[in-house]
């Protein structure tokens, strides 16, 4: 079950055009661990994908999220969500990145180490036809050269603004959101 921060992050990314898997389980046989692990959210957004609501023109994506990307490119996202304290060294570990890249189908046997290393050392790195973005969503801003950081406050504002922009359509369809939190946010 998602905590509130993971749920807000999931819907933020979903409202920005991503198809997502939350709490993606990383099995220990693919990691250098004695136990399974997880990645909070992984997902993809396909090039030129657009969405309309109530016959309005295409909805706008969050400029802050896409400032290092082009919304008309394929994007694979690896997202860590932290609602409390955390250690920077625990974020985006190499085994997790490699596991996720394999899940996206972006690694082959020849270039595993080189590609994984480049993704590890960059916020965004192009692998084949996908730009891979590492995103940390946290309570406080935490700038980094190797991952993008967004705050839960920013995400909350974006979701509320999107709902307000399309109040009629969202209110009518709120029960189709499989999230009590989103249904409540839409209702109030």
Secondary structure, 3 states (H helix, E strand, C coil): CCCHHHHHHHHHHHCCCCEEEEEEEECHHHCCCCCCEEEEEEEEECCCCCCCCCCCCCCCCCCCCCCCCCCCCEEEEEEEEECCCCCHHHCCCHHHHHHHHHHCCCCCCCCHHHHHHHHHCCCEEEECCEEEEEEEEECCCCCCCCCEEEEHHHHHHHHHHHHHHCHHHHHHCHHHCCCHHHHHHHHC
